[in-house]
Structure formats: structure tokens, C-alpha cells
């Protein structure tokens, strides 16, 4: 009979060696750094070798630890792959994707035909919500999240970053009859916004844009929020802009098709930086192959 350490001990060592951090390993495995350290000591006692140099910082592997790490990592990867293949043989083939309503409706859905053409046998469920769905709890298989920086503790690839421009429908300009040549000219128009008082300070709001615009057009101070229109849901705000109800501060990723077709136009050449769109999944997910195929498709599609 093989005499082996527990799977918990092996996973703790693999995570700590990969991150070179007991804290990061604990975050990944939902254990405290102390618990990770305890598991490492159990493995060191089992091997009769020290596996980490703990002082001085940063944490490093000893020669024995460096020798053991790839063996355990490859073994755990092999377990995960074999289990995923077994599970996929008998499970629902539906891939569940969660993202914001705006990204789902304006960017993802119009491009899904190319995914269906490449993967005709894989059903897809789109979960549109501005709430953060817990991937670890099984709420979805993969997410496209809109964030300032890469989310910690998860596998995440940045797809692209956006910029926010003042845009409107050409028919609004024709209706109002007031050209927009400088920021001050927006005083004649209704401003449509989607960011509320609880938004992060980096949010690309009209308030931030106006503050930036004052540096080049001091008379823009006449523009206020009293005549504005704010939506909780970004998709609704963009729909109002497309309908010609006002000038919106819009993501060039979400309204890219409308800008290309001329349904919307940029009224001023002054933009705010937005956030990043990240494709996010948990490590060692049982449906890894299908999830990676979807992530690869997201990175390639235009």
C-alpha cells in the first residue's frame, strides 16, 4: 500500500509553492496562513526535508521543495483533468456565462453567432446581471467582469479596456439645432448618466468629465446635474441616448457598433479612461476545456 500525505497537505504545498506566499495560498484554498503553514510542516516531517526558506523574506523553495513542486503540481493537474473529463461525459453540456446586462446585450449577444458556428454542440446560457455571481459556489462557469484591476484569487485575462466619450444620436443635434463645438455648448442638452453617488472615484462620470473639460473651457461651469437624467442600469441609459433623449457618457466598447454605423456620434474629442473587461474563471474548474475555448473565442472575436 502506498504511503502518501493527505490531499489537503499536497494542495497546500502546491498552492504555497506556486504563489510563494502562505497568505495567497490560504486565500485560494480558503484556509488561514497558519493552517497552510501547519500543512507544510506535516509534509516536511513526512519528507524529512525542509521545503521552504521562511527567513529572510520573501518566501523561497529549498532544493528539496523545488524538486517536489513540479511533481505534485503535475499530479494535481492530471487529477483535475481526469475528473473533468469523467464529469463532462455525463453532465449538462450548457456553458453558463455571467456578465453585466449592458455587455451581454450590446457586445456579447450580437457576436454569439460566431461562437455557435464554431461550437454547435455546446449550449450556452447567458446570465445578465450587475451583481457579482460567485463562481466558486457554482453560480456560473465563467464571467466577463468590468473592473478597474484584475480580480485576485481567480484566473483572469484582460480582454480590452474602454474609454468614455460624450455621444449622442445625430437626430438629437438636428432636433435641438445647437451645434456642439466646445464643452460649454452642452448646456443646451440633457446629460444622461449611469453612475450614482456611491460610484468609485475612478468612475467615468459626467461630473469628472466636466471637471476635466473646465481646464480647456472655463465657461463649462454652467453645466449642472439638475437637468440630467440618471439610470441605475447602463443598458437603459444607452438605449435613451440611442433614442435621441440626450447626450450620454458612453463606453466606446459598448456602443462601438453604433459609432461605426453612425447611429451614434462622438460630439467632442475628449474622453475619460474606463475600466477593464476581464474573462474570469476559477482554477481547476471541472469544465476547464470548454471554458478555455470560450475565453479564447472572446479574445479573438471583433
N, C-alpha and C positions, 0 to 999 in steps of 0.2 A: 504493500500500500504506500502511495506517495505521501510524504510528509511535507505539507505546504503551509505557509502562513494563511491567515484568513483573507478573503477577498477585500474586506474593508481595509486591511493593512496594506495590501498591494495597491489598491486605488489611492489611498492616502499618499503612499510613496510616489506613485506615478504623477499625481497632480502636483505635489510639492516639488518634485524634480523638474517638471515641465515649467512651472511658474517661478521656481527658485524663491518661493515665498510660502510660509506656512499659512499666512493670512489669506492669500489668494486661493490656495488650495482649499482652505476651510470654507471660503465663500462659494466655491464651485460645488463642493460636496455637502454644503450646509452643516458644517461642523465648526467648532471653535478652533482657533490656532493651537490651543492647549491639547485638544483631542487629536489633532493632526500630529503634534509633537509626540504624544503618547504612542500613536500607531507606528511612527517612525522608530521609536526606541524598541518597540516589540520586534520590528523587523531587524533592527541592528543586533538585538540579542539572538534572534533566530539565525542570522548570518554570521554572528560573531565578528562583525566588522562595523566600523563607523561609516555611515553613508553620506553624512553632510558635515561640512565645516561650518559651525554656527557662529564662530567669532574669529576675526572681526567681521562685521557685516561688509558687503552683502553675503547672503547665504550661497554657498557653492557646494558642488558634489565632490566627494573624495574620489580617489581612483576606483575604489570598490563600487561607490554609488554610480559613477559614470559607466561602469561596466554593466551594472544591473539594470539601469534605467531603460535602454532600448529593448532589452529582452522583455521586461514587464510591459512596456508600452505596446510593443508589437503583439504580445499575447492578449492584452485587453482589447486592442483594436480588432484582433481576429475573433474574439468572443462576440464583440458588438456586431460585427459584420455577419457572422453566422446566425446570431439570434434575429437580426433584422431580416435576413433572407427567409428564415423559417416563419417569422411573423407575417411578412408580406405575402406568403403563399396563401394564407387563409383569411386575410383581413380585407376590409373595405378599401378599394383602390383610390378612394377620394382623397385628394390633397387639399387640406384646409389652409387657406391663406387669409391672414388678417391684416388690415391696413385702414387708414382713415377713409371716411366716406368720400372726401374730395379726391384723394389719389385713386381710389377704386373707380369712381365714376368718370373722372376726366382723363386719367392716364392709363390705368390698367385695363379696364373693360374694352376701350376701343382697340387694344392691341392683342386681345386674347385669341383672335382667330389664328394668329401665327403659332401660338402655343398649342392650340387644338390640332393644327395641321401636323406639328412635329410629334405630338403625344396623343393620338386619337383614342387610346385605350385607357387613359388616366382621367377620371372625373375630377372636377375642380369645384371647390366651394369657396366663395369669396365672403369673408366676414368683414363687412364695413362698419367700423366703429371708431370713435375718437378715444375710447377707453383703451388702456393697455391690457391686452389679453395675455394671461400668464401661460407662456409656452411650456414651462416646467410642469404645470398642472394639467397639461393636455388640452388646453383651450383651443389650440391651433397647432399646425405643423411648422409653419414658417410665417414670419411677419415682415412687412415693409413699414419701418418706423421712421418718423420725421423727428430728428433730434439735432441738438447743437453739436454733440460729440458722440463717438462710438459708445454703445451701451456696455457696461462692464459685466464680466462673468458669462458672456454669451459669444457665440461665433457671429461676427457681423462684418459685412463688406459694404463700403460706401458705394452707392450706385451713381449718384450725382448730387450736386448742391445747386440750390436755386438762388435767384435774385428777384427782388420785388420792385415792380415798376408801377407808376400811375398809368392805368389803361382805361379805355372806355370804348363803347361802340361808336362807330362813325355817325350813326343816326342820331346819337345824343348831341354831338357837335353841331349837326345840321339843325336840330330842333332848338337848341339854346341860341345858336347864332353868334356865339362869342368865341373867337379863336383862343387857343391856349399856347402862348409863346413863352411865357415866363411863369414861375410858380405862383406869383400873385394873381394870375388870371384864373386860378382855380376857385377864387372867391365866388364866381358865378355858378359854381356847380355843387351838387350834392356829393359828399365824400362817403364812400362805402367802406366799412372796416369790419374785421373779424376778430380782432384781438381786444380782450377786455382788460379791466383794471388789474386782474390777477395774473396777467401775462408776464413772462420773464422779461428782464430788462433788455435782452438782446432781440426781442420780438420785433419784426419789421412793421411797425405800426405807422399810421398817418402822423401821429404825434412826433415820432422820431424822424420821419421824412421831412416834416415841416421844419423841425429844428435844424436839420441839415440844410434845407433849402434857404433858410434865412441867411446863411453865410454868403450866398450868391445873390439873393434878392431880399433885402431887408424889409420890403413892404409886404412880404408874405405873412406878417403878423396878423393881418386882418382875417386870416382863415382860422376858424374855430371849430369845435366839435358840436355846437348847438344845432347846426344844420346837417349833421351827419346821420348816417344810417348804419347801425352795427348789427351783425348777425353772430349768433353763437356757432353756427355751422358754416364752415368756409365754403362748402359747395353751394349753399343758398346765396352767399354773398356774390360768388362768381356768376351765378345764374341771374342775379339782379343787375350786375354790370353788363352781361351779355344782352339783357332785355332793354338796355338803354336807360336805366334808372339813375345812374350816377357814375362817378369815376372811382374805380377801385384800386387798392394797393394789392396787386396780384402777383403770384408766383409765376415766373416765366416757364417753369416746368409744367404746372397745372394748366396754364392757358396757352401752351406752346402751339397747339393745333389752331386755336382761334387766332393767334397772332400771325401764323403762317397764311391762313386763309383770308385774313383781312376782316374777319368778323369782329375782332378787337384790334385796337392800335395803341401803341405807346404814345402818350401825349407829351411827355417830357423826357429828355435823355438824362435822367437822374434816378439811380436805383439804390436800394438798401440790400445788404447781404442777407440771405436767408439761412436756412439750416441744411442738414444733410438728410438724404433718403438712404436708409440702411436696410439691407436684406439681413434678417436676424433669424437664427435658429439655435437650438440647444446642442451642446456637444454630445456625440454618441447617440443621436436620435435613431430609433429603430428604422425609420424610413429614410435614412440618410441619402441613398442613391437618388430617389425621386426628388427629394428636397434640393440636393445639389444640382440636379438637372433644371429645376425651376429657377434656382439662383443664377445659374449660368445663362438661362434664357433672359432673365431680367437684365443682366449685364450687357447682353448683346443686342437686344431689341432697341429700335429707334422710335 
